[in-house]
Amino acid sequence: MNLNEDQLNEIEQMAGLFFSPDDIAVNLELDEEDTELFIAAVATRNTKNDLAGAYLRGWLSAEITLRKAIQQSALNGSSPSQQMLLNYQRESRI
């Protein structure tokens, strides 16, 4: 499956808005086999797959922006944001 740069950018944008791989596949009109490959590549975080790489970049970019906003809100005294930041910290401990 060969997608052009515009389609890969669209995947990044949609992932950045937290659309599911299924929804993105529908939007791109992928056939059943390509949809399954895309979803599996995302699930295994296979960045060698161009579509999955675009999806993961978009998702992580939006997640970074969101967490920065939560961090700033927490620093400004928002108790819910502080709790969310603490939850992120607990979840990411090795």
All heavy atoms as an XYZ file, in Angstrom:
740
protein
N       0.839     -1.157      0.000
C       0.000      0.000      0.000
C       0.890      1.228      0.000
O       1.723      1.395      0.871
C      -0.918     -0.121      1.203
C      -1.105      1.025      2.071
S      -2.155      0.716      3.511
C      -1.319     -0.594      4.359
N       0.749      2.020     -1.007
C       1.537      3.245     -1.149
C       0.628      4.454     -1.021
O      -0.268      4.646     -1.833
C       2.242      3.279     -2.511
C       3.318      2.227     -2.621
O       4.027      1.979     -1.655
N       3.438      1.614     -3.782
N       0.897      5.248     -0.005
C       0.130      6.469      0.176
C       1.033      7.657     -0.116
O       2.236      7.600      0.118
C      -0.402      6.564      1.601
C      -1.368      5.466      2.041
C      -1.836      5.723      3.464
C      -2.562      5.385      1.109
N       0.430      8.722     -0.596
C       1.223      9.918     -0.877
C       1.425     10.726      0.408
O       0.842     10.424      1.459
C       0.592     10.748     -1.994
C      -0.767     11.288     -1.635
O      -1.001     11.736     -0.517
N      -1.688     11.255     -2.597
N       2.230     11.759      0.303
C       2.585     12.578      1.472
C       1.351     13.235      2.098
O       1.252     13.342      3.320
C       3.611     13.645      1.058
C       4.355     14.248      2.202
C       5.229     13.246      2.967
O       5.781     12.323      2.348
O       5.339     13.410      4.194
N       0.410     13.668      1.268
C      -0.820     14.283      1.786
C      -1.620     13.295      2.635
O      -2.162     13.653      3.681
C      -1.701     14.805      0.647
C      -1.134     16.054     -0.012
O      -0.309     16.740      0.633
O      -1.511     16.331     -1.162
N      -1.689     12.047      2.177
C      -2.432     11.041      2.925
C      -1.731     10.712      4.249
O      -2.391     10.527      5.271
C      -2.607      9.778      2.080
C      -3.557      9.977      0.917
C      -3.522      8.824     -0.058
O      -2.462      8.395     -0.490
N      -4.696      8.322     -0.394
N      -0.404     10.650      4.237
C       0.332     10.406      5.477
C       0.148     11.569      6.450
O      -0.019     11.360      7.665
C       1.814     10.164      5.195
C       2.143      8.876      4.448
C       3.628      8.830      4.101
C       1.741      7.650      5.251
N       0.126     12.795      5.931
C      -0.143     13.964      6.775
C      -1.545     13.907      7.359
O      -1.768     14.287      8.511
C       0.062     15.262      6.002
C       1.525     15.554      5.740
O       2.401     15.104      6.468
N       1.786     16.304      4.687
N      -2.485     13.428      6.566
C      -3.865     13.301      7.047
C      -3.940     12.280      8.187
O      -4.651     12.490      9.166
C      -4.782     12.889      5.896
C      -6.243     12.897      6.269
C      -7.151     12.706      5.072
O      -6.663     12.557      3.938
O      -8.371     12.717      5.284
N      -3.183     11.194      8.063
C      -3.130     10.203      9.136
C      -2.596     10.851     10.413
O      -3.163     10.684     11.496
C      -2.264      8.988      8.742
C      -2.944      8.183      7.640
C      -1.990      8.093      9.959
C      -2.077      7.096      7.035
N      -1.508     11.612     10.292
C      -0.928     12.297     11.458
C      -1.938     13.246     12.089
O      -2.079     13.284     13.314
C       0.330     13.070     11.071
C       1.563     12.219     10.985
C       2.835     13.040     10.862
O       3.021     13.992     11.653
O       3.640     12.722      9.972
N      -2.631     14.019     11.269
C      -3.608     14.980     11.782
C      -4.753     14.277     12.499
O      -5.163     14.686     13.593
C      -4.155     15.846     10.653
C      -3.159     16.840     10.116
C      -3.707     17.620      8.926
O      -4.853     17.431      8.505
N      -2.887     18.495      8.378
N      -5.263     13.226     11.903
C      -6.374     12.502     12.520
C      -5.934     11.807     13.804
O      -6.674     11.798     14.800
C      -6.974     11.504     11.530
C      -7.723     12.159     10.394
S      -8.504     10.968      9.295
C      -9.856     10.404     10.352
N      -4.739     11.242     13.800
C      -4.225     10.599     15.012
C      -4.031     11.636     16.104
O      -4.284     11.364     17.287
C      -2.914      9.879     14.712
N      -3.609     12.841     15.709
C      -3.436     13.925     16.659
C      -4.744     14.386     17.275
O      -4.758     15.022     18.331
N      -5.834     14.059     16.647
C      -7.158     14.340     17.188
C      -7.742     13.094     17.850
O      -8.920     13.062     18.212
C      -8.092     14.843     16.072
C      -7.681     16.187     15.478
C      -8.495     16.485     14.218
C      -7.844     17.297     16.502
N      -6.904     12.063     17.987
C      -7.207     10.807     18.679
C      -8.305      9.990     18.010
O      -9.065      9.296     18.678
C      -7.504     11.065     20.161
C      -6.380     11.782     20.855
C      -6.543     13.076     21.318
C      -5.144     11.176     21.010
C      -5.497     13.756     21.936
C      -4.083     11.840     21.625
C      -4.265     13.131     22.092
N      -8.352     10.054     16.674
C      -9.209      9.122     15.944
C      -8.565      7.742     16.016
O      -7.334      7.618     16.051
C      -9.362      9.535     14.473
C     -10.347     10.646     14.249
C      -9.917     11.964     14.192
C     -11.700     10.374     14.100
C     -10.825     12.994     13.986
C     -12.612     11.396     13.884
C     -12.165     12.714     13.834
N      -9.372      6.726     16.008
C      -8.856      5.359     16.064
C      -8.270      4.960     14.710
O      -8.642      5.528     13.669
C      -9.978      4.388     16.428
O     -10.880      4.264     15.332
N      -7.375      3.976     14.700
C      -6.874      3.466     13.416
C      -8.012      2.984     12.508
O      -7.957      3.174     11.300
C      -5.951      2.322     13.819
C      -5.460      2.700     15.179
C      -6.656      3.370     15.830
N      -9.045      2.389     13.101
C     -10.203      1.946     12.314
C     -10.860      3.108     11.580
O     -11.158      3.012     10.389
C     -11.259      1.314     13.230
C     -11.146     -0.187     13.323
O     -10.673     -0.818     12.361
O     -11.544     -0.725     14.370
N     -11.095      4.191     12.304
C     -11.734      5.357     11.690
C     -10.864      5.963     10.594
O     -11.363      6.393      9.559
C     -12.048      6.419     12.739
C     -13.188      6.028     13.659
O     -13.990      5.143     13.284
O     -13.282      6.614     14.756
N      -9.571      5.994     10.833
C      -8.651      6.533      9.829
C      -8.658      5.663      8.580
O      -8.674      6.166      7.463
C      -7.235      6.689     10.414
C      -7.252      7.777     11.502
C      -6.226      7.021      9.317
C      -5.977      7.877     12.304
N      -8.682      4.356      8.769
C      -8.729      3.434      7.630
C      -9.996      3.654      6.809
O      -9.952      3.638      5.575
C      -8.644      1.993      8.118
N     -11.116      3.880      7.482
C     -12.372      4.150      6.780
C     -12.246      5.443      5.989
O     -12.627      5.511      4.814
C     -13.560      4.230      7.777
C     -14.801      4.796      7.101
C     -13.837      2.865      8.374
N     -11.695      6.482      6.624
C     -11.543      7.771      5.958
C     -10.650      7.665      4.719
O     -10.907      8.321      3.713
C     -10.968      8.797      6.936
C     -10.922     10.181      6.354
O     -11.929     10.720      5.925
N      -9.735     10.763      6.330
N      -9.606      6.844      4.801
C      -8.695      6.676      3.668
C      -9.191      5.653      2.651
O      -8.549      5.428      1.625
C      -7.314      6.244      4.170
C      -6.557      7.275      4.995
C      -5.279      6.656      5.543
C      -6.230      8.500      4.167
N     -10.321      5.033      2.957
C     -10.923      4.013      2.092
C      -9.971      2.844      1.846
O      -9.832      2.349      0.722
C     -11.396      4.632      0.777
C     -12.448      5.706      0.963
C     -12.899      6.369     -0.325
O     -12.289      6.102     -1.400
O     -13.859      7.154     -0.273
N      -9.292      2.412      2.926
C      -8.411      1.252      2.819
C      -9.250     -0.007      2.690
O     -10.336     -0.105      3.277
C      -7.519      1.137      4.060
C      -6.567      2.293      4.360
C      -5.745      1.975      5.606
C      -5.656      2.578      3.185
N      -8.744     -0.977      1.934
C      -9.462     -2.242      1.840
C      -9.253     -3.030      3.144
O      -8.477     -2.639      4.018
C      -9.045     -3.041      0.607
C      -7.586     -3.475      0.604
O      -6.996     -3.662      1.694
O      -7.024     -3.627     -0.490
N      -9.940     -4.143      3.265
C      -9.928     -4.922      4.511
C      -8.520     -5.396      4.885
O      -8.104     -5.293      6.040
C     -10.868     -6.125      4.372
C     -11.080     -6.872      5.664
C     -12.110     -7.973      5.527
O     -13.026     -7.851      4.697
O     -11.981     -8.964      6.271
N      -7.776     -5.872      3.914
C      -6.417     -6.370      4.186
C      -5.491     -5.246      4.645
O      -4.753     -5.389      5.635
C      -5.840     -7.036      2.938
C      -4.460     -7.631      3.160
C      -3.903     -8.284      1.901
O      -4.679     -8.615      0.987
O      -2.673     -8.466      1.860
N      -5.531     -4.116      3.948
C      -4.686     -2.979      4.333
C      -5.094     -2.420      5.698
O      -4.242     -1.994      6.478
C      -4.736     -1.879      3.269
C      -3.969     -2.262      2.021
O      -3.102     -3.154      2.084
O      -4.246     -1.651      0.958
N      -6.392     -2.447      5.976
C      -6.873     -1.994      7.286
C      -6.306     -2.869      8.391
O      -5.810     -2.372      9.402
C      -8.418     -2.004      7.335
O      -8.913     -1.071      6.366
C      -8.938     -1.644      8.706
N      -6.365     -4.171      8.197
C      -5.838     -5.102      9.206
C      -4.337     -4.909      9.408
O      -3.850     -4.929     10.542
C      -6.152     -6.540      8.816
C      -7.612     -6.902      8.968
C      -7.913     -8.328      8.512
O      -6.978     -9.153      8.423
O      -9.098     -8.603      8.259
N      -3.604     -4.709      8.315
C      -2.156     -4.486      8.420
C      -1.854     -3.191      9.169
O      -0.955     -3.135     10.006
C      -1.520     -4.453      7.026
C      -1.448     -5.773      6.272
C      -0.991     -5.544      4.838
C      -0.500     -6.728      6.989
N      -2.604     -2.146      8.867
C      -2.428     -0.852      9.521
C      -2.697     -0.963     11.025
O      -1.892     -0.537     11.856
C      -3.352      0.173      8.860
C      -3.414      1.513      9.544
C      -2.267      2.198      9.909
C      -4.639      2.110      9.795
C      -2.332      3.451     10.529
C      -4.717      3.353     10.398
C      -3.555      4.017     10.774
N      -3.812     -1.575     11.383
C      -4.189     -1.712     12.792
C      -3.159     -2.557     13.543
O      -2.749     -2.213     14.656
C      -5.605     -2.298     12.921
C      -6.618     -1.265     12.412
C      -5.916     -2.702     14.355
C      -8.022     -1.799     12.249
N      -2.711     -3.637     12.926
C      -1.702     -4.495     13.569
C      -0.383     -3.751     13.740
O       0.280     -3.879     14.781
C      -1.494     -5.769     12.747
N       0.001     -2.978     12.748
C       1.257     -2.220     12.831
C       1.181     -1.166     13.933
O       2.159     -0.945     14.655
C       1.580     -1.580     11.488
N       0.031     -0.529     14.083
C      -0.140      0.445     15.170
C      -0.083     -0.265     16.520
O       0.600      0.185     17.444
C      -1.462      1.239     15.014
C      -1.759      2.050     16.271
C      -1.400      2.146     13.796
N      -0.770     -1.394     16.625
C      -0.814     -2.139     17.889
C       0.575     -2.600     18.333
O       0.883     -2.603     19.519
C      -1.754     -3.336     17.763
N       1.416     -2.955     17.367
C       2.768     -3.419     17.698
C       3.786     -2.285     17.643
O       4.976     -2.517     17.829
C       3.210     -4.547     16.748
O       3.202     -4.071     15.400
C       2.308     -5.768     16.893
N       3.301     -1.079     17.370
C       4.151      0.117     17.296
C       5.272     -0.061     16.269
O       6.406      0.332     16.490
C       4.696      0.478     18.672
C       3.574      0.738     19.681
C       4.055      1.006     21.079
N       4.754      2.258     21.224
C       4.189      3.449     21.425
N       2.888      3.534     21.483
N       4.907      4.533     21.571
N       4.911     -0.636     15.135
C       5.849     -0.903     14.049
C       6.024      0.353     13.196
O       5.293      0.584     12.238
C       5.348     -2.065     13.189
C       6.259     -2.373     12.034
O       7.323     -1.773     11.881
N       5.839     -3.303     11.202
N       7.012      1.153     13.549
C       7.228      2.415     12.842
C       7.865      2.213     11.470
O       8.001      3.179     10.715
C       8.088      3.372     13.678
O       9.318      2.740     14.000
C       7.362      3.779     14.952
N       8.243      0.996     11.131
C       8.742      0.728      9.780
C       7.592      0.746      8.770
O       7.820      0.911      7.581
C       9.492     -0.592      9.739
C      10.790     -0.523     10.510
C      11.575     -1.791     10.416
C      12.848     -1.613     11.236
N      13.728     -2.737     11.148
N       6.388      0.565      9.268
C       5.193      0.700      8.443
C       4.887      2.197      8.371
O       4.658      2.842      9.396
C       4.036     -0.074      9.089
C       2.745      0.058      8.333
O       2.213      1.153      8.186
N       2.217     -1.057      7.870
N       4.895      2.773      7.172
C       4.724      4.213      7.004
C       3.433      4.741      7.624
O       3.415      5.807      8.237
C       4.775      4.603      5.532
C       6.166      4.471      4.930
O       7.144      4.431      5.701
O       6.263      4.419      3.697
N       2.347      3.995      7.456
C       1.066      4.430      7.998
C       1.089      4.435      9.520
O       0.660      5.405     10.155
C      -0.068      3.523      7.509
C      -0.605      3.790      6.120
C       0.397      3.392      5.062
C      -1.891      3.040      5.925
N       1.607      3.370     10.097
C       1.685      3.283     11.560
C       2.628      4.342     12.102
O       2.358      4.953     13.140
C       2.127      1.889     11.993
N       3.729      4.582     11.409
C       4.660      5.620     11.826
C       3.994      6.981     11.848
O       4.157      7.759     12.798
N       3.214      7.286     10.816
C       2.498      8.558     10.754
C       1.471      8.639     11.880
O       1.324      9.678     12.531
C       1.810      8.715      9.390
N       0.773      7.544     12.122
C      -0.225      7.507     13.194
C       0.435      7.773     14.547
O      -0.024      8.618     15.319
C      -0.940      6.154     13.216
C      -1.975      6.068     14.309
C      -3.276      6.502     14.092
C      -1.652      5.578     15.574
C      -4.223      6.451     15.089
C      -2.592      5.535     16.582
C      -3.876      5.967     16.334
O      -4.814      5.929     17.339
N       1.515      7.065     14.826
C       2.179      7.205     16.122
C       2.779      8.595     16.308
O       2.711      9.167     17.403
C       3.230      6.109     16.290
C       2.645      4.689     16.383
C       3.746      3.648     16.255
C       1.863      4.502     17.668
N       3.354      9.153     15.253
C       3.880     10.528     15.339
C       2.767     11.520     15.671
O       2.918     12.392     16.532
C       4.557     10.932     14.030
C       5.957     10.402     13.854
C       6.662     11.054     12.671
N       5.928     10.959     11.413
C       5.941      9.893     10.613
N       6.665      8.831     10.928
N       5.256      9.906      9.482
N       1.655     11.403     14.981
C       0.531     12.309     15.219
C      -0.038     12.165     16.617
O      -0.312     13.153     17.301
N      -0.205     10.925     17.059
C      -0.771     10.666     18.383
C       0.155     11.206     19.465
O      -0.287     11.908     20.383
C      -0.990      9.165     18.558
C      -1.910      8.823     19.686
C      -3.247      8.608     19.616
C      -1.547      8.654     21.065
N      -3.735      8.318     20.867
C      -2.714      8.335     21.772
C      -0.348      8.740     21.762
C      -2.723      8.111     23.137
C      -0.354      8.511     23.129
C      -1.527      8.198     23.802
N       1.453     10.900     19.359
C       2.402     11.341     20.377
C       2.568     12.860     20.382
O       2.681     13.476     21.455
C       3.757     10.665     20.183
C       3.809      9.198     20.603
C       5.122      8.563     20.162
C       3.625      9.056     22.099
N       2.572     13.474     19.227
C       2.686     14.921     19.146
C       1.522     15.594     19.875
O       1.719     16.544     20.651
C       2.728     15.358     17.683
O       2.779     16.751     17.585
N       0.322     15.104     19.659
C      -0.847     15.662     20.331
C      -0.806     15.367     21.824
O      -1.183     16.215     22.647
C      -2.130     15.112     19.711
N      -0.342     14.194     22.194
C      -0.230     13.827     23.611
C       0.759     14.747     24.323
O       0.521     15.177     25.449
C       0.203     12.367     23.745
C       0.314     11.878     25.168
C      -1.019     11.632     25.862
O      -2.071     11.644     25.191
O      -1.005     11.427     27.089
N       1.862     15.068     23.676
C       2.852     15.987     24.255
C       2.218     17.358     24.485
O       2.344     17.938     25.567
C       4.097     16.094     23.346
C       4.894     14.792     23.390
C       4.967     17.275     23.750
C       5.933     14.659     22.280
N       1.520     17.866     23.482
C       0.872     19.162     23.600
C      -0.150     19.155     24.735
O      -0.212     20.097     25.539
C       0.187     19.546     22.272
O       1.173     19.574     21.237
C      -0.515     20.880     22.356
N      -0.933     18.100     24.815
C      -1.951     17.983     25.852
C      -1.320     17.929     27.245
O      -1.750     18.631     28.166
C      -2.794     16.734     25.599
C      -3.930     16.447     26.563
C      -4.940     17.587     26.566
C      -4.597     15.134     26.192
N      -0.277     17.139     27.394
C       0.374     17.024     28.705
C       1.048     18.324     29.116
O       1.070     18.678     30.301
C       1.374     15.877     28.714
C       0.680     14.523     28.734
C       1.669     13.424     28.939
N       1.036     12.127     28.805
C       1.496     11.027     29.365
N       2.616     11.059     30.069
N       0.867      9.888     29.206
N       1.595     19.057     28.156
C       2.175     20.362     28.479
C       1.094     21.312     29.005
O       1.331     22.069     29.948
C       2.860     20.970     27.253
C       4.203     20.365     26.938
C       4.810     21.040     25.722
C       6.178     20.481     25.377
N       6.752     21.146     24.196
N      -0.071     21.277     28.384
C      -1.174     22.128     28.830
C      -1.623     21.718     30.235
O      -1.901     22.579     31.091
C      -2.338     22.053     27.845
N      -1.683     20.419     30.485
C      -2.057     19.926     31.814
C      -1.004     20.332     32.839
O      -1.331     20.768     33.948
C      -2.266     18.401     31.788
C      -3.514     18.054     30.966
C      -2.374     17.832     33.206
C      -3.654     16.592     30.620
N       0.262     20.220     32.469
C       1.344     20.618     33.365
C       1.239     22.105     33.708
O       1.365     22.491     34.872
C       2.703     20.319     32.732
C       3.872     20.723     33.605
C       5.196     20.561     32.897
O       5.317     20.892     31.709
N       6.185     20.045     33.601
N       1.014     22.941     32.706
C       0.906     24.372     32.954
C      -0.280     24.672     33.861
O      -0.183     25.487     34.774
C       0.781     25.141     31.625
C       0.839     26.636     31.806
C       2.127     27.097     32.473
O       3.219     26.743     32.050
N       2.005     27.873     33.535
N      -1.378     24.007     33.618
C      -2.560     24.193     34.455
C      -2.281     23.743     35.896
O      -2.700     24.406     36.853
C      -3.728     23.412     33.864
O      -4.893     23.576     34.628
N      -1.549     22.636     36.029
C      -1.184     22.142     37.364
C      -0.290     23.146     38.080
O      -0.464     23.421     39.271
C      -0.495     20.791     37.256
N       0.673     23.700     37.361
C       1.569     24.690     37.946
C       0.817     25.967     38.349
O       1.233     26.672     39.278
C       2.699     25.038     36.974
C       3.693     23.908     36.692
C       4.632     24.296     35.559
C       4.469     23.541     37.952
N      -0.292     26.223     37.666
C      -1.121     27.384     37.989
C      -2.101     27.092     39.129
O      -2.918     27.941     39.463
C      -1.882     27.866     36.757
C      -0.971     28.512     35.742
O       0.090     29.016     36.075
N      -1.379     28.479     34.485
N      -2.026     25.867     39.687
C      -2.824     25.553     40.865
C      -4.060     24.715     40.643
O      -4.820     24.492     41.587
N      -4.287     24.221     39.451
C      -5.473     23.394     39.194
C      -5.311     22.023     39.852
O      -4.448     21.234     39.464
C      -5.684     23.219     37.695
O      -6.631     22.202     37.446
N      -6.141     21.760     40.844
C      -6.072     20.486     41.554
C      -6.335     19.283     40.632
O      -5.612     18.288     40.691
C      -7.057     20.489     42.724
O      -6.975     19.284     43.437
N      -7.363     19.334     39.755
C      -7.568     18.201     38.835
C      -6.356     17.966     37.921
O      -5.981     16.822     37.663
C      -8.802     18.592     38.024
C      -9.527     19.572     38.886
C      -8.457     20.314     39.641
N      -5.746     19.052     37.454
C      -4.565     18.909     36.591
C      -3.390     18.332     37.366
O      -2.627     17.520     36.839
C      -4.182     20.256     35.980
O      -5.169     20.682     35.077
N      -3.240     18.744     38.610
C      -2.171     18.191     39.443
C      -2.368     16.694     39.626
O      -1.422     15.920     39.534
C      -2.135     18.902     40.801
C      -1.669     20.339     40.708
C      -1.909     21.129     41.978
O      -2.627     20.705     42.876
N      -1.306     22.320     42.048
N      -3.613     16.287     39.848
C      -3.915     14.860     40.016
C      -3.620     14.094     38.728
O      -3.062     13.002     38.768
C      -5.375     14.668     40.440
C      -5.688     13.269     40.893
C      -4.833     12.845     42.077
O      -4.680     13.564     43.052
N      -4.255     11.671     41.988
N      -3.990     14.668     37.596
C      -3.718     14.012     36.313
C      -2.215     13.847     36.101
O      -1.757     12.790     35.669
C      -4.323     14.818     35.157
C      -5.818     14.747     35.084
S      -6.480     15.755     33.742
C      -6.060     14.735     32.348
N      -1.452     14.875     36.425
C      -0.003     14.822     36.259
C       0.608     13.761     37.164
O       1.499     13.015     36.746
C       0.596     16.206     36.529
C       1.860     16.579     35.784
C       1.731     16.364     34.286
C       2.249     18.013     36.076
N       0.123     13.668     38.391
C       0.594     12.613     39.299
C       0.250     11.229     38.752
O       1.053     10.298     38.854
C      -0.004     12.802     40.698
C       0.574     13.946     41.514
C      -0.253     14.170     42.780
C       2.032     13.683     41.861
N      -0.936     11.093     38.158
C      -1.323      9.809     37.558
C      -0.403      9.451     36.393
O       0.005      8.299     36.253
C      -2.776      9.832     37.103
C      -3.744      9.799     38.259
O      -3.405      9.387     39.380
N      -4.964     10.260     38.023
N      -0.068     10.439     35.559
C       0.866     10.191     34.462
C       2.211      9.730     35.013
O       2.843      8.811     34.488
C       1.078     11.443     33.603
C      -0.088     11.823     32.723
C      -0.431     13.159     32.573
C      -0.818     10.874     32.035
C      -1.496     13.525     31.770
C      -1.882     11.242     31.233
C      -2.219     12.563     31.095
O      -3.273     12.926     30.291
N       2.651     10.383     36.081
C       3.934     10.017     36.685
C       3.899      8.573     37.189
O       4.818      7.799     36.919
C       4.245     10.962     37.847
C       5.576     10.674     38.518
C       5.781     11.490     39.778
O       4.824     11.761     40.502
N       7.008     11.882     40.023
N       2.839      8.202     37.901
C       2.732      6.821     38.418
C       2.705      5.794     37.291
O       3.330      4.749     37.382
C       1.476      6.688     39.280
C       1.638      7.201     40.664
C       0.432      6.856     41.540
N       0.192      7.994     42.403
C      -0.789      8.874     42.275
N      -1.686      8.740     41.326
N      -0.891      9.893     43.098
N       1.957      6.096     36.241
C       1.812      5.161     35.117
C       3.111      4.966     34.355
O       3.330      3.914     33.759
C       0.748      5.664     34.149
C      -0.656      5.593     34.708
C      -1.665      6.293     33.813
O      -1.292      6.766     32.717
O      -2.838      6.382     34.211
N       3.982      5.966     34.372
C       5.191      5.874     33.557
C       6.419      5.385     34.321
O       7.487      5.258     33.740
C       5.502      7.242     32.926
O       5.843      8.170     33.926
N       6.257      5.094     35.596
C       7.399      4.582     36.365
C       7.805      3.222     35.839
O       6.993      2.383     35.501
C       7.033      4.472     37.838
C       6.999      5.828     38.479
C       7.180      5.743     39.957
N       7.235      7.117     40.462
C       6.755      7.493     41.603
N       6.223      6.605     42.425
N       6.828      8.749     41.976
N       9.105      3.043     35.803
C       9.660      1.767     35.288
C       9.798      0.775     36.412
O      10.107      1.038     37.513
C      11.023      2.032     34.622
C      10.832      2.974     33.449
C      11.667      0.732     34.189
C      12.131      3.441     32.808
